[in-house]
Amino acid sequence: MRFIFALAATAVLALSGLPAAAEYARIQSKSDFVAAVNGKKLTRPLVNLQVTSGGVISGKGAVWEVTGTWTWKDGFFCRTLVWGGKDLGYNCQVVMRDGAKIRFTSDKGAGESAVLTLR
């Protein structure tokens, strides 16, 4: 659980019912990522996050506050994250999108994934 709860508790990984990977398209650039998340909330059960174009992550994961910062580096979403006072550290992630679903996969795509809905 690095990103989404590490972006949200990476955020509470319940990956059942994921569409086939072929339905997701990788977000390759910072501008495409910002266009996808700008002004939207990233949600899943018990998770409500906002990722701003200015590099700030904020919200709630379960009942605990989530704060952090992010940058775009070499095609990856790289973030620091604190959840409920616990430092989840720095991690670079692959970001993929399928309509209103956005999937973050930790460790440059080699780790755990979390899917959130853009609202």
N, CA and C atoms as a LAMMPS dump frame, in Angstrom:
ITEM: TIMESTEP
0
ITEM: NUMBER OF ATOMS
357
ITEM: BOX BOUNDS ff ff ff
-5.0000000000000000e+02 5.0000000000000000e+02
-5.0000000000000000e+02 5.0000000000000000e+02
-5.0000000000000000e+02 5.0000000000000000e+02
ITEM: ATOMS id mol type element x y z
1 1 1 N 0.834 -1.186 0
2 1 2 C 0 0 0
3 1 3 C 0.872 1.24 0
4 2 1 N 1.482 1.563 -1.07
5 2 2 C 2.379 2.689 -1.05
6 2 3 C 1.759 3.962 -1.539
7 3 1 N 1.122 3.954 -2.673
8 3 2 C 0.757 5.224 -3.228
9 3 3 C -0.583 5.734 -2.848
10 4 1 N -1.457 5.136 -3.283
11 4 2 C -2.722 5.772 -3.171
12 4 3 C -3.189 5.544 -1.797
13 5 1 N -3.131 4.996 -1.053
14 5 2 C -3.338 5.337 0.316
15 5 3 C -1.971 5.803 0.588
16 6 1 N -1.341 5.421 -0.314
17 6 2 C -0.237 6.093 -0.83
18 6 3 C -0.788 6.61 -2.132
19 7 1 N -1.521 6.932 -2.794
20 7 2 C -2.26 8.142 -3.136
21 7 3 C -3.514 7.829 -2.491
22 8 1 N -3.708 6.995 -1.781
23 8 2 C -4.732 7.136 -0.834
24 8 3 C -4.783 6.007 0.134
25 9 1 N -4.283 5.066 0.444
26 9 2 C -3.972 4.207 1.565
27 9 3 C -3.713 2.899 0.956
28 10 1 N -3.282 3.227 -1.08
29 10 2 C -2.33 3.6 -2.012
30 10 3 C -2.871 3.89 -2.292
31 11 1 N -4.3 3.635 -2.014
32 11 2 C -5.464 4.092 -1.267
33 11 3 C -6.369 2.986 -0.848
34 12 1 N -6.347 1.985 -0.295
35 12 2 C -7.359 0.988 0.035
36 12 3 C -7.588 0.131 -1.203
37 13 1 N -6.804 -0.865 -1.334
38 13 2 C -6.748 -1.605 -2.582
39 13 3 C -7.821 -2.678 -2.679
40 14 1 N -8.825 -2.38 -3.443
41 14 2 C -9.839 -3.376 -3.765
42 14 3 C -9.901 -3.406 -5.27
43 15 1 N -9.089 -4.221 -5.879
44 15 2 C -8.911 -4.161 -7.312
45 15 3 C -9.845 -5.094 -8.07
46 16 1 N -10.787 -5.7 -7.403
47 16 2 C -11.696 -6.581 -8.11
48 16 3 C -12.517 -5.789 -9.097
49 17 1 N -12.799 -6.404 -10.2
50 17 2 C -13.621 -5.762 -11.203
51 17 3 C -12.87 -4.79 -12.085
52 18 1 N -11.559 -4.847 -12.1
53 18 2 C -10.814 -3.968 -12.986
54 18 3 C -11.049 -4.365 -14.439
55 19 1 N -11.234 -3.39 -15.309
56 19 2 C -11.319 -3.701 -16.724
57 19 3 C -9.985 -4.239 -17.212
58 20 1 N -9.991 -4.877 -18.339
59 20 2 C -8.756 -5.399 -18.923
60 20 3 C -7.775 -4.255 -19.114
61 21 1 N -6.498 -4.554 -18.95
62 21 2 C -5.469 -3.529 -19.037
63 21 3 C -5.489 -2.801 -20.373
64 22 1 N -5.909 -3.467 -21.433
65 22 2 C -5.929 -2.851 -22.75
66 22 3 C -6.884 -1.667 -22.82
67 23 1 N -7.828 -1.566 -21.909
68 23 2 C -8.775 -0.461 -21.91
69 23 3 C -8.146 0.812 -21.352
70 24 1 N -7.094 0.68 -20.605
71 24 2 C -6.421 1.837 -20.028
72 24 3 C -5.344 2.336 -20.981
73 25 1 N -5.214 3.657 -21.064
74 25 2 C -4.145 4.259 -21.86
75 25 3 C -3.218 5.011 -20.909
76 26 1 N -1.933 4.846 -21.124
77 26 2 C -0.967 5.493 -20.253
78 26 3 C -0.958 6.995 -20.472
79 27 1 N -0.922 7.725 -19.388
80 27 2 C -0.744 9.17 -19.444
81 27 3 C 0.762 9.403 -19.508
82 28 1 N 1.202 10.047 -20.584
83 28 2 C 2.637 10.168 -20.858
84 28 3 C 3.256 11.491 -20.413
85 29 1 N 2.422 12.527 -20.249
86 29 2 C 3.003 13.852 -19.988
87 29 3 C 2.315 14.547 -18.816
88 30 1 N 3.03 15.484 -18.258
89 30 2 C 2.473 16.281 -17.16
90 30 3 C 1.23 17.026 -17.625
91 31 1 N 1.266 17.591 -18.825
92 31 2 C 0.113 18.353 -19.301
93 31 3 C -1.112 17.46 -19.46
94 32 1 N -0.948 16.236 -19.923
95 32 2 C -2.081 15.304 -20.025
96 32 3 C -2.588 14.902 -18.647
97 33 1 N -1.672 14.728 -17.693
98 33 2 C -2.081 14.38 -16.334
99 33 3 C -2.872 15.53 -15.714
100 34 1 N -2.358 16.741 -15.824
101 34 2 C -3.043 17.897 -15.263
102 34 3 C -4.422 18.053 -15.914
103 35 1 N -4.515 17.862 -17.222
104 35 2 C -5.807 17.957 -17.904
105 35 3 C -6.798 16.924 -17.357
106 36 1 N -6.306 15.765 -16.989
107 36 2 C -7.174 14.699 -16.47
108 36 3 C -7.675 14.994 -15.058
109 37 1 N -6.834 15.559 -14.206
110 37 2 C -7.198 15.719 -12.79
111 37 3 C -7.6 17.137 -12.393
112 38 1 N -7.31 18.114 -13.226
113 38 2 C -7.549 19.506 -12.861
114 38 3 C -9.015 19.758 -12.511
115 39 1 N -9.237 20.268 -11.288
116 39 2 C -10.575 20.598 -10.837
117 39 3 C -11.438 19.411 -10.452
118 40 1 N -10.847 18.226 -10.426
119 40 2 C -11.605 17.018 -10.098
120 40 3 C -11.147 16.439 -8.767
121 41 1 N -12.02 15.636 -8.195
122 41 2 C -11.667 14.853 -7.015
123 41 3 C -11.358 13.437 -7.482
124 42 1 N -10.417 12.79 -6.824
125 42 2 C -10.09 11.394 -7.079
126 42 3 C -10.686 10.615 -5.92
127 43 1 N -11.621 9.725 -6.227
128 43 2 C -12.362 9.058 -5.167
129 43 3 C -12.365 7.549 -5.327
130 44 1 N -12.625 6.885 -4.238
131 44 2 C -12.912 5.464 -4.126
132 44 3 C -13.507 5.305 -2.736
133 45 1 N -14.04 4.16 -2.396
134 45 2 C -14.628 4.041 -1.058
135 45 3 C -13.642 4.481 0.037
136 46 1 N -14.097 5.371 0.874
137 46 2 C -13.348 5.922 2.006
138 46 3 C -12.191 6.833 1.619
139 47 1 N -12.071 7.169 0.333
140 47 2 C -10.964 8.011 -0.123
141 47 3 C -11.516 9.16 -0.958
142 48 1 N -11.022 10.356 -0.664
143 48 2 C -11.411 11.544 -1.406
144 48 3 C -10.187 12.451 -1.471
145 49 1 N -9.584 12.566 -2.65
146 49 2 C -8.344 13.312 -2.81
147 49 3 C -8.475 14.379 -3.872
148 50 1 N -7.629 15.388 -3.763
149 50 2 C -7.488 16.38 -4.806
150 50 3 C -6.003 16.495 -5.119
151 51 1 N -5.695 16.491 -6.418
152 51 2 C -4.319 16.639 -6.888
153 51 3 C -4.309 17.888 -7.753
154 52 1 N -3.652 18.936 -7.278
155 52 2 C -3.689 20.212 -7.989
156 52 3 C -2.615 20.31 -9.054
157 53 1 N -2.843 21.202 -9.998
158 53 2 C -1.853 21.436 -11.048
159 53 3 C -0.569 22.034 -10.483
160 54 1 N -0.656 22.625 -9.293
161 54 2 C 0.514 23.221 -8.646
162 54 3 C 1.364 22.265 -7.839
163 55 1 N 1.032 20.972 -7.882
164 55 2 C 1.876 19.986 -7.216
165 55 3 C 1.484 19.618 -5.8
166 56 1 N 0.236 19.883 -5.41
167 56 2 C -0.214 19.586 -4.055
168 56 3 C -1.217 18.433 -4.079
169 57 1 N -1.103 17.541 -3.1
170 57 2 C -2.052 16.445 -2.893
171 57 3 C -2.69 16.675 -1.526
172 58 1 N -4.023 16.602 -1.475
173 58 2 C -4.704 16.78 -0.198
174 58 3 C -6.001 15.987 -0.199
175 59 1 N -6.502 15.708 0.996
176 59 2 C -7.777 15.022 1.113
177 59 3 C -7.835 14.131 2.321
178 60 1 N -8.666 13.082 2.193
179 60 2 C -8.867 12.13 3.293
180 60 3 C -8.757 10.711 2.754
181 61 1 N -8.182 9.847 3.562
182 61 2 C -8.145 8.416 3.315
183 61 3 C -8.662 7.755 4.574
184 62 1 N -9.845 7.129 4.484
185 62 2 C -10.568 6.661 5.665
186 62 3 C -10.878 7.912 6.478
187 63 1 N -10.469 7.983 7.711
188 63 2 C -10.758 9.182 8.524
189 63 3 C -9.528 10.061 8.703
190 64 1 N -8.435 9.701 8.065
191 64 2 C -7.183 10.425 8.264
192 64 3 C -6.877 11.364 7.105
193 65 1 N -6.234 12.451 7.459
194 65 2 C -5.825 13.441 6.471
195 65 3 C -4.699 12.887 5.589
196 66 1 N -4.767 13.224 4.317
197 66 2 C -3.725 12.882 3.349
198 66 3 C -3.157 14.19 2.828
199 67 1 N -1.838 14.333 2.883
200 67 2 C -1.169 15.503 2.332
201 67 3 C 0.063 15.041 1.578
202 68 1 N 0.462 15.836 0.617
203 68 2 C 1.668 15.492 -0.117
204 68 3 C 1.947 16.467 -1.237
205 69 1 N 2.989 16.151 -1.98
206 69 2 C 3.369 16.929 -3.152
207 69 3 C 3.674 15.969 -4.285
208 70 1 N 3.624 16.489 -5.507
209 70 2 C 3.942 15.653 -6.661
210 70 3 C 4.676 16.462 -7.726
211 71 1 N 5.417 15.735 -8.54
212 71 2 C 6.057 16.28 -9.732
213 71 3 C 5.905 15.236 -10.838
214 72 1 N 6.177 15.641 -12.054
215 72 2 C 6.175 14.714 -13.189
216 72 3 C 7.623 14.558 -13.609
217 73 1 N 8.125 13.314 -13.626
218 73 2 C 9.536 13.096 -13.925
219 73 3 C 9.698 11.891 -14.85
220 74 1 N 10.255 12.128 -16.028
221 74 2 C 10.563 11.053 -16.984
222 74 3 C 9.359 10.168 -17.275
223 75 1 N 8.175 10.761 -17.395
224 75 2 C 6.973 10.004 -17.723
225 75 3 C 6.266 9.368 -16.538
226 76 1 N 6.679 9.714 -15.33
227 76 2 C 6.086 9.136 -14.125
228 76 3 C 5.555 10.231 -13.202
229 77 1 N 4.482 9.889 -12.481
230 77 2 C 3.925 10.715 -11.424
231 77 3 C 4.729 10.38 -10.173
232 78 1 N 5.496 11.333 -9.689
233 78 2 C 6.357 11.096 -8.523
234 78 3 C 5.825 11.924 -7.364
235 79 1 N 5.559 11.246 -6.244
236 79 2 C 4.932 11.929 -5.127
237 79 3 C 5.576 11.588 -3.8
238 80 1 N 5.379 12.521 -2.858
239 80 2 C 5.614 12.256 -1.442
240 80 3 C 4.227 12.264 -0.825
241 81 1 N 4.019 11.488 0.227
242 81 2 C 2.681 11.407 0.793
243 81 3 C 2.746 11.142 2.287
244 82 1 N 1.87 11.818 3.013
245 82 2 C 1.689 11.588 4.444
246 82 3 C 0.221 11.25 4.64
247 83 1 N -0.029 10.137 5.291
248 83 2 C -1.394 9.679 5.538
249 83 3 C -1.565 9.437 7.034
250 84 1 N -2.465 10.21 7.654
251 84 2 C -2.697 10.067 9.088
252 84 3 C -1.439 10.258 9.912
253 85 1 N -0.571 11.154 9.472
254 85 2 C 0.67 11.417 10.188
255 85 3 C 1.809 10.477 9.842
256 86 1 N 1.539 9.445 9.055
257 86 2 C 2.582 8.487 8.667
258 86 3 C 3.157 8.87 7.306
259 87 1 N 4.472 9.045 7.258
260 87 2 C 5.156 9.38 6.017
261 87 3 C 5.26 8.13 5.153
262 88 1 N 4.579 8.153 4.002
263 88 2 C 4.628 7.021 3.076
264 88 3 C 5.757 7.152 2.072
265 89 1 N 6.504 8.239 2.155
266 89 2 C 7.706 8.376 1.353
267 89 3 C 7.477 8.835 -0.076
268 90 1 N 8.552 8.721 -0.837
269 90 2 C 8.604 9.147 -2.232
270 90 3 C 8.428 7.925 -3.108
271 91 1 N 7.608 8.048 -4.161
272 91 2 C 7.411 6.935 -5.081
273 91 3 C 7.014 7.487 -6.433
274 92 1 N 7.582 6.91 -7.489
275 92 2 C 7.22 7.285 -8.856
276 92 3 C 6.32 6.2 -9.429
277 93 1 N 5.241 6.632 -10.089
278 93 2 C 4.199 5.71 -10.501
279 93 3 C 3.784 5.903 -11.945
280 94 1 N 3.371 4.802 -12.554
281 94 2 C 2.753 4.84 -13.873
282 94 3 C 1.297 5.241 -13.659
283 95 1 N 0.807 6.149 -14.51
284 95 2 C -0.584 6.576 -14.438
285 95 3 C -1.269 6.2 -15.751
286 96 1 N -2.43 5.542 -15.611
287 96 2 C -3.208 5.152 -16.788
288 96 3 C -4.649 5.587 -16.576
289 97 1 N -5.337 5.858 -17.697
290 97 2 C -6.716 6.335 -17.607
291 97 3 C -7.618 5.564 -18.548
292 98 1 N -8.821 5.32 -18.059
293 98 2 C -9.892 4.72 -18.86
294 98 3 C -11.161 5.5 -18.535
295 99 1 N -11.459 6.51 -19.324
296 99 2 C -12.627 7.347 -19.068
297 99 3 C -12.5 8.059 -17.736
298 100 1 N -13.45 7.789 -16.833
299 100 2 C -13.443 8.434 -15.515
300 100 3 C -12.615 7.675 -14.491
301 101 1 N -11.942 6.614 -14.894
302 101 2 C -11.095 5.832 -13.988
303 101 3 C -9.633 6.175 -14.239
304 102 1 N -8.895 6.329 -13.153
305 102 2 C -7.466 6.595 -13.255
306 102 3 C -6.743 5.606 -12.348
307 103 1 N -5.723 4.95 -12.896
308 103 2 C -5.004 3.911 -12.156
309 103 3 C -3.556 4.342 -11.954
310 104 1 N -3.111 4.247 -10.703
311 104 2 C -1.733 4.541 -10.328
312 104 3 C -1.073 3.225 -9.95
313 105 1 N 0.098 2.942 -10.537
314 105 2 C 0.841 1.729 -10.201
315 105 3 C 2.207 2.14 -9.677
316 106 1 N 2.458 1.784 -8.421
317 106 2 C 3.679 2.21 -7.732
318 106 3 C 4.93 1.584 -8.336
319 107 1 N 6.059 2.047 -7.862
320 107 2 C 7.37 1.513 -8.248
321 107 3 C 7.564 1.493 -9.763
322 108 1 N 7.223 2.608 -10.402
323 108 2 C 7.37 2.771 -11.853
324 108 3 C 6.657 1.672 -12.628
325 109 1 N 5.526 1.236 -12.102
326 109 2 C 4.711 0.243 -12.789
327 109 3 C 4.927 -1.18 -12.336
328 110 1 N 5.881 -1.41 -11.449
329 110 2 C 6.191 -2.773 -11.007
330 110 3 C 5.518 -3.147 -9.686
331 111 1 N 4.842 -2.197 -9.051
332 111 2 C 4.271 -2.434 -7.723
333 111 3 C 2.765 -2.585 -7.735
334 112 1 N 2.164 -2.217 -6.621
335 112 2 C 0.727 -2.345 -6.435
336 112 3 C 0.001 -1.203 -7.167
337 113 1 N -1.247 -1.489 -7.538
338 113 2 C -2.068 -0.502 -8.241
339 113 3 C -3.281 -0.11 -7.419
340 114 1 N -3.733 1.1 -7.657
341 114 2 C -4.979 1.572 -7.07
342 114 3 C -5.744 2.34 -8.143
343 115 1 N -7.035 2.114 -8.216
344 115 2 C -7.888 2.782 -9.185
345 115 3 C -8.805 3.749 -8.447
346 116 1 N -8.853 4.964 -8.949
347 116 2 C -9.742 5.978 -8.393
348 116 3 C -10.644 6.495 -9.515
349 117 1 N -11.766 7.059 -9.096
350 117 2 C -12.701 7.651 -10.055
351 117 3 C -12.531 9.158 -10.051
352 118 1 N -12.491 9.746 -11.243
353 118 2 C -12.411 11.198 -11.394
354 118 3 C -13.827 11.75 -11.332
355 119 1 N -14.081 12.653 -10.401
356 119 2 C -15.417 13.263 -10.255
357 119 3 C -15.328 14.765 -10.309
